Amino acid sequence: MADKKLVIVESPAKAKTIEKYLGRTYKVVASLGHIRDLPKSQMGVDVENNYEPRYISIRGKGDVIKSLKKDAKKASRVYLAADPDREGEAIAWHVSHILGLDPKAKNRVVFNEITKDAVKNAFKTPRGIDMDLVDAQQARRILDRLVGYSISPLLWKKVKKGLSAGRVQSVALKLIIDRENEIKNFIPEEYWSLDAEFQKGRSKKFTASFYGTKNKKQALKNNEVVQKVLSQVDKAKPFNVTKVVKKERKRFPAPPFTTSTLQQEANRKLGFRTRKTMMLAQQLYEGINLGGKLGTVGLITYMRTDSTRVSNVAKTETSHYLHEKYGEAYAAVKIRQGKLQEGAQDAHEAIRPTSTLRTPESLASVLDKDQMKLYRLIWSRFVASEMTPAVIDTVAVTLEQNDVTFRANGSQMKFEGFTKLYVSSRDNDEKDNVLPPLAVGDAVKMLKTDPAQHFTQPPARYSEANLVKALEENGVGRPSTYAPTIETIQKRYYVKLNARRFEPTELGEIVNSLIVEFFPDIVNIKFTANVESELDSIETGEANWVKVIDQFYKPFEKEVAHAETGIEKIQIKDEPAGFNCDICGAPMVIKMGRYGKFYACSRFPDCRNTKAIVKEIGVVCPKCHVGQVVERKSKRNRVFYGCSRYPDCDFVSWDKPVGRDCPVCGHFLVEKKTKAGTQVVCPNNDYKEALQKA
């Protein structure tokens, strides 16, 4: 290997692909991510000496480091080709330190996509390690360490072992708890809607909604107001068409994905958790074996980006594809560049396929089910972003009689444009609502009215997608941190998922109240967003990382000292369970554990008897007719129903039994959530109407 050049990347999958592209004169090896980090057992930051970090080799990486040193000694030249972001730059810097390389030497290679052309071109223009990027990563790591290793021991001492706090996770937890408090304090308000059916002669019937009286918009607060409006209407007289406004409206496609929008859309459309989305995106970026001469090819561009920018090469290829596939009318002439999020670094392109010509259909045999779902989402969103807008004809008709005004709105798709391929989950997939031909002066007859009572609804709990959106909009954290943040607050049992929505636990509320009281800056969204902005300015070379950390740490250090004496030890009291231990006879109690509440013997640790808390639903087991049906949770925290006599009875159901049998086949009936609401159905047949009556 004496005459070979050594290339060091992060993952083995990437190493194989890049080695094939570069040819025999290169050897490509993987560092398997970071090789040095701060020690786990201590703070590892010298606050008295300009926050100097004390890096050590990561446990278990000894063989990797030895192998890298051995290969570097034999190589004629070493290239560092870690990922093109802050984290990748830091990995390259740590590797250069271990190998004794000069960080200013031109040995750093970056590429935004793992394709033959992109990789070969990158090696034509190597550069030195960008210390601004390294300092930006280092500052974040040190700041998170200072916060976590200062507050977490306090929580262990005063509340419970195994707890943690952090810059981003504390804000995420507070957002969830603030939303829960909004829901608890919400007072519903009554309001009414008033729709009516109209007809002009024998033409098609249409619906219009009450607008107001005397040409002013009017809210319908209660039934009395509705009846007063209806009393003004003379059902024997027609309504007059007093205004018809016709417009042409354009709907533009959403820009291609950034890390954050990909996480949100994959959660909404595919039901993927944030971590799963990033794992699959990593696989698509690092490369999939397409077989034959092509071998392994990276299918998407780098998936950690806050930019919606697209290269001219990708635009040109997509334009040719759209002309051939859909025709000239669907290919946008002037390509729109999406608006950048405030504070976006625009370091990379948007997330897009490395080649538009690799359609999802062409990859059906090489991608697994989940990879295909995510690739199709990325491909469709990108290609649609290069298409023409949809054109919709709209018509708004005003109907009046006795100073009472109704309005009817119609719409019809004139030209599909990008919607032929993709509609964002945030856009309504508009259905045509065609009104009959109406002109000013026409008379229309009111056939019937449909008043309906409504109540204002509290805000919904956060889903993963909504939480990511809230964090990004508030400038808290960065998209690459959202997946580990969401995972941490669940692992610590600060929140739990209930019907794919985050609900805070009692433990989460205790921790949040302490942090809000003693570390208000940590959970102050504006303050945290400002710190994030300061950290970003290190990346652009506008700020010194030591000064940024010092500005934050000096006041924070005082808060820690105050909290040490100010926080009283919180005893999470055990509640009596109401029955005795079946091993030693002592009273059982309800304890708070890492994964929620459970029954434990009050003589712990002398008696270690524990039991899971199960909730009876008041239904006798439909299989053994002896035990009670109880609510349980699977390993993935999904609710299911089983018999209390398990393992003597193995009855299990994902749907909640209702305690009645199907009148058609005798199978037990269950509750099922449908679009129409919760219904009682039979899992054995489709006789829903008969069952609803039953």
N, C-alpha and C positions, 0 to 999 in steps of 0.2 A: 504493500500500500504506500510505499515511500513516495511515489509520484502522484498519488491520488489526493484529491481535495476532499476535506471533511466538511459535511453540512450537518448542523445540529438543529433539529426541529423539536416540537413538543410531544407528538404522538407517533407510535409505531405505524399506524395506518397511513398517516401522512408521509412518513419516511419512505415506505415502499413505493408510493405513487411518485414522489419527487425523484427518487433514485432512478426510476424507469425513464422519466423525462430527461434527466441530465446525462445519462449514459455511463459508460464504463470508467471514465476518469474521475468519477465522484463516488464517495461513500456517504450515505445518509443514515444518521442514527438519531434516536429519540432521547430527550432528557426526562421524559415522562412528567412534564409539568415543572413546577418549582423544585430546585435542589437545595436552596437555602431559605430559611425563614427565621422569625423571632422564636425563641424557646417557648414551649407550652407551659412549663412549670413556673415561669416568673415573668415579670413585666417586660424585661429585655430592652428597655429604653432608658438611657441615661439622661434624666431631665435636667441634671445640673451641668451637663456638657453638651449644650445645643441639641438635645434630644437624639443623641447618637444611638442608632440602633445596634443591638448586639446580635448579629446573625450567626446561626449555627447550621451545620448540615442537617437536613431533615432525616429523622430516624427512618431507616429502611432504604435510604438512597446511597448507602456506602458503595455498593457494587456498581451502581450506575455511574457515580463520580469516578471510581477507579477505571471503569471501562472508557469513559470520555477522555480521561487524562492519557490513557494508553493509546487511544486512536489519534488524539491530537498530536502526540509526540511523533507518530509515524507520518502524519499528513504533511503535504507540501504547503497547504493553506487551509485555514479554518473559517467557515462561514456560519454565522448565527442566524437561523431562519425561523425564530419563534413567531407567534401570531402578531399581526400588525396592530396592536393596541398597547395601552399602558402596561398591562399585565405581561404581555409578550416581550416588551422592551425591558422590563425588570428581570424577566427570566434570562434574556440574552446577557444582561449586565452581570447577573449572578454567575452565569456560566463562564463569561469572560474572566471574572475574578478568580474562579476556581482553576481555570486553565492558564492564568497568568498572561492573558492577552491585553493589548493596549486598547481601551474602549474608544479611543479616537481613530484607531486604524479602520480602514474601510472594509469591515468584515460583516456588517449587518445587512441582511437581505430581507425585503418585505414584499409580499404579493397579496392582493385582495381576493384572488381566486386561484384554485389549484387546477389550472389547465396548462397544457404544454407551453403555449405562447406566453402566458402571464409569468410562469416560473422562469423560462429561459430569458425573458426580457429583464426580470428582476436581477438576475445575476450579471447583467451588463452594467448595472449602476449600483453597486454596493455602497454603503455609507457608514459613517461612524455611529456609535450608539448615541441616541438622542437622550442626553442627561435630563432635559426638561421633562420628558415622558417618564423617565425613571424616578425623578424626584416627585412627580405628581402621584405615582403609584406608592412610593415610599411614604409620602406624607399621609395619604389615606390609611395606609396600613398602620402607621405609628399612631395616628389620631384615634383610629378604632381600637387599637390596643390600649391606649391611655384611658379611653372611656370605659371599655369593657372590663379591664383589669382593675379599675378603680371602683366602679359601681357594683360589679358582680360579687366580690367578697363581702360587701356590705349587705347585699341581699341574702347571701348564704348565712351570715352571722345573725341578721335581724329577722329573716323570714323563714328560709328553707334552703337546704343544700341543693345544688344542681341548677339554680336559677342563673339568668344572665341578663345583661342590658347592653344596648349598643345604640349608636347614633341613629341608624335608619330603622332598626327594629322597634325602638321605643316610640318613634313617630308613627310607624305603621300600627302598633298596638293602640296608641292614643286615638288615631283616626277611627279604628274599629269600635273602641269604647265610646267615643263621642257620638258616633252614629247610633249605637245602642241606646244611649241616653236620650237622643232625639226621638227615637222610636217609643221609649217608655213614657216620655213627657208629651207625646203628641196627642192633641185633642182634635178628634175628627169634626169637620164642619159639614153640615148638610148643604147640598145644592141639587138642583134639578136640571134636566135637559128636556126639551120639547121638540120632538120630530113630528113631521106630518107628511102624509102621502098626497101627491097632487097628480092631476091628469089634465092634459089639453085635448079636448075632443075625444077621439078614439086612439090617440097616440099612446106610446109607452108610458106607464106610470113612473114617477120619479119621487125621490125623497128630498125634503128641504128641512132645515133646522131653524128654530126661532132665533132671531137676531136681536130685536129690541122693539121699542115703541117710539113713535114720534121722531123717527130717524136717528135715535140714539141707542147705542148698545145697552142692553139691560141684563143683569144677572138674575137668575131665578133661584132665590134663596130657600124657598119652601113651597109647599103645595098651595098655600093661600095665594101667593104671587102667581103661580101657574094658572089657578082657577080664574083669577082676575083677568089675566091675559086672554084666556079662552072665552070669557064672558064678553069680551070686546069683539070677538069674531062672529060674524053672521054667516052661519053655515049655508044659508040659502043663496048667498051672494058669491060670485067668483072673486078670486084674487087677481090683481092686475100685475103684469110684468112691467116693472118701471125702469129696469136697468139690465143690460146684458153686456158684460165685458169679456172679450175674447183675447187671449194672450198666447204667445208661444214661449215656453220656458225651457231652459237648457239645464241638464244635470251633468256635472262634470265627474269624471272618475276620481277615486281616491288615489293619492300618490303611492308608489311602491313602499314596501314595508321598511320600518326601522326596527330595532330590537324590541322596543316597547310595543309598537303597534302589532308586531307579529305575535308577541306574547298575549296581547289582549284578544286579537281576532282568533287565534288558535284555541283560546279558552272559550270564547263565545260560540264559534262555529263548530269546533271539533270536540270540545269538552276536555282539551288537554290541560294538565297542570303546567305551570310555568317552567318547572324543572324539566318535565318531559319534552316540552317544546324545544328548549335549549339543547337537550341531549340529542334529539332527532336532527335539529339544524346543524349541530356539530358533525354528525355522521354524514349529512348531505354535503357539507363544506369540505370535509377531509377526503371524501371520495367514495364512490360505489363502483364495484367491479362490473363493467358493462359487457365483459366477455370479448372474445375474439381479439382483433388487433388493438382495439381501443384500451382494453384493460381497465384499470381503476381511474376514474375521472371525478374531479370535484364538480358537483352539480349546481351548487349555489355559491354566491360571493360570501365574503366574511359576514358572520351573523351578529357581530357586536358593533353596531353602528347607530348613530343618531342622525344620519344624513338621508335625504331623499334624492340626492344627486345620482345621475345615471350617465355612464360614458357614451360618447358619440358612437362608438363601435356597436354597443348593445342597442342603441336607438335605431341605427341603420339596419341592423339585422332584423329587428322586430318590425320595422316598417316594411321591409321586403316580405316578411312572413305574412303580415296582415293584408298586404296587397294581393298576395297569392291565395290566401285562405278565405278572406272575407270580401275583398274588393276595395277599391280606392276610397269609397265612401266611409269605410270604417277606420282607415289609417289617418291619425291626426297629422295635419301638415305642420302646425306649430306645436311642439311638445311643451307641455306645462311642467315647470319644475315646482315640486311641492314646497310649501313654506316651511322653513326650518324651525324646529322647536327653539324657544329662547334658551340661549346657553349651549346650543348644539355645537360640537367641535367640527363637524363636516370633514372628518379625517378620511373617511372611506365613502364608497358608494352606498346606495340603498341595498337592501337584500333583494337579489334578483337571481334568476337562473343564469348559469355561465353561458348557456346558449339557448335562445328561444326555440331553436329548431328541435331541441330535445323535449318534445311534448310529453305530458304525463302518460299518454297512451303508449308512446314508444318505449317507456321505461317499465311497463306493467310487469314484465317477467323478471326484473332485477331488484325492484323495491318491495319491501314487505308492506303490510297493510297500513301501518302508521306512518312510515316514511313516505308512502304514496300520498296519503292524505295531506301531509304537510307540504310536500313538493308541489302538489296540485294547487294548494292554497297560494304558495309563493309565486308559482308560474302564472296562475290566472290573474292574480292581483297586479303583477308587473305588466303583463301583456295588455290588460285592460287599461292600465295607466297611460299607455301609449295610443289609446284609441280615441275616436271622436266622441263628443258628448251625446247623451240621449236627448231627443227633442220631444217635448210633451205639449200638446195643445190643451189649454185650459179654458174653461168658461165659467163665469160667476154670474148667477141670475138672481135679481132681487124681486121678491114678490110682496105686494102690499095690499092691505084692506083695512079700513077703519083705524088707521095709524099703527097697525100691527105689521111688523116686517119679518119675513122668512127669507133665508138665503139657501140657494142650491149651488153646489160646486161640482162641476164635471171635469173629467180629464181623459185624454186619450193619447196613447203612445203614437207619435208620428214617425219617429225613427229610433230604433233600439240603441244604436251606438254601442258604447262599452258594455251596456247591460246584457248584450247578447252573450257575453262571456262571464261576467262577474258582477255581483252586487255585494257591497260591504254590509256587515251585520248591523252597522249603525244607520244604513239607509233603509227606508221602507221600500220594499219591492212593490212599486205602485201597480195597482190593478186598474184597468180601465173602468171609469164610471161615466158612461155615455148618457147625456141628457137628450131628450127629444128636441127637435128644432124649435127654438123659442125666440120671439122678437118683442121689442118694446111695444106695449099696447095690447099684447095677447092676453086673453082671459083664461085662467086655469081654475079648475074646481078642486077644493080640498075634500078628499075622500075620507080620511080618518086621521086622528092625532094619537101620538104615543108618548105621553109624559112619563119620565122615569126619574126615580129618586136615586141620588148618589151621595157618597160621603168621601171627603178628601182622605187620601191614603198616606200613612207615614212613609218616610223615605225607606227604600229597601236596604237590607244589610249589604255589605260589600261582598261581591264575588271576587275571585282572583283577578279577573280582567279589570273590574272597577277599582280595586285597590291599587293595581299597577298604574292605572290611569291617574288616580288621585295623587299618588307619590310623584309621578312624572310632572303633572300639572303644577304641583307645589314646589318642584325643583328639589325634591328630597331624594338622595341616593342617585344612582345611575342604573340604567336598565340591566347591566350585568350583575348588579347586587340584589335585584328584586327576588329572583328565585331562591337564593340562600336565605334571604330575610324572611320570606313567607314560610319557608321550611322551618326556620328556627323558632318562630313564635308558635308554631304548632307543636314542635318537638318539646318545647318547654311547657306545653299545656297552658299557654296564656290565652289561646283561642282554640275553638274547634269548628269543624265544618259541619253545618247543618243544612241539608238540601243544597249543597254547593255554595253556601253563604257562610261568612265568618261570624261566629258568635263568641263574645268574650267569656272566659271562665271566671270563677270567683278568684282564683289565683292571679289571673291576668289583671283583674280590677285592683287587687291589693298592690301588685307591683307597680301598676300605672299610677295609683294615687301617691305612692312614695316618691316616684320619679317626678311627678308633677309638682309635689310640695318642695322637694329638696334639690331637684335639678331642673328648674323650669326652662332653662335655655335648651336643654337636650330635646325637649318635646315642643319647643317653640318653632313652629314651621318656618316662619320668616327667618329666624336666626339660623336654623339648620340649612335652609336654602342658601343663605348668604355665605355660610361656611363652605357649602358645595361649590358656590361660584368662585370663592377665593382659591379653593383647591384646583379648580379648572384653570385659573389664571397662572398657576405654577406650570401647567402643561404648555402654555403659550409663551412662557419665559417672562411674564409680566410681574410675577411675585416670587419672593424667596420662600422656600418651603419651611425653613426654621422660623421665620417671622410669622407665617400663617399659623403654625402650630402654637407658637408662643402666645399670640393674641387670644387663642382659644383656651389654652391650658391654664394660664395664670388665674383668671376668674374661676375656672372650673375647679382648680385645686382648692380654692377657698370653700367652694360648695361641698366638696368631698369632706373637708375637715369639719364643717358645720354638721354635715349629715352623720358623721361618726358619733357625735355626742347627741345630736337632735333626734335621731330615729330610735324610738323605743322598740324593744324586741316584740315582734308580733307573734302571738301564740295562735296558731290556727287550731281552734278548739275542736276536740273530738265530740261528735254528737252520739248520744245513746242510740243503739240500733233497735232496742226493744226485744232482744232475745239473747239467749246464752250460747256460749261456745260449745259446740258438739264434741270437743276433745277434752277440755278441762272444766267446763261448767261455768267459767267466769263470764261476766257480761261482755257482749260484743259491742263495738263502737264503730262509728262511721269516720274514716280517716280521709284526708286529702292526699292523694298520691300524685306521682308524675303524670299519670294518664287519667286523672279524675278521681272521683270518690270510690271507696271500696270498704267492705266490712273487714275488721281485724279484731283479734282478741285483745281485751284491755290489759292482759298480763304480758303483752309483748315487752321484751324479747324472750321471756321464759316460755311463752306459748306463741308459735308463729302461724297459727291458723288464720287464713284470710279467705274471703269469698267475694266474688264479683257481685255488684249490686244489679239486680235484675228488676225490671218493672213489669208487673202483671197488667194485662190489658182487659181482664174481666171476661175472658173467653175460655171455655173448657177445650182441651186439646181435641181436635177433630179426628185424631188417629187412635189414641188409646182411651179417650173419653174419661180419663182419671186426672191427669195433670192439668195445670193451668198453662195457657199460652203466655210466654214472657218475651219482652223486647230485649234483644241482645245486640252486640256489635261485632262485626267481623274485624279481621286484622287491618283492613283498610278503612276502618271506622264507618262502614256502611251498616245501617240498621237492618236487622232481619228478625224473624219470629221463630221461636222454637218451643218445645215442650219443657216444662219445669222438671220433668222426670228423666231428662237426658242424663246418662246414656241408655237408661232402660227403655226410653221411647225416643226414636230418632226423627220425629216430626220436625220439619223445617220449611219456612216459606219466606220469600223476599217481600211478599205483600201481606198486609195486615188482615188476618181472618176476622169476620164480623160476628161469628157465632150462629150463623144460619146456613142451611144447605140449599143448593140450587134446586128450584122447583122442576127443572127440566131433566137434569141428570143425577141429582143427589150429591154432587161434589160440593165441598165447602166453598162458600162465597168469600171474596176478599174485597178490600178497598183498593181502588186504583186511581191514581191521578191522571186525568186526561185533559185535553185542551178545553173541554166543556166543564171542567171542575172535577172534584172527587166523585167517583161513581162506584156502586156496588156491582161487581161483575163476577162471572164464573171463569176460572182459569181453563176450564175444560171445553168451553164452546163460545159461540158468538151471539147468543141470544140476549143482547144487552137491553132491548126494549122490554122483554118479558121480565128480566131481572130487575130493571128499574121499577116496574110496577109492583113486583113482589117486595 
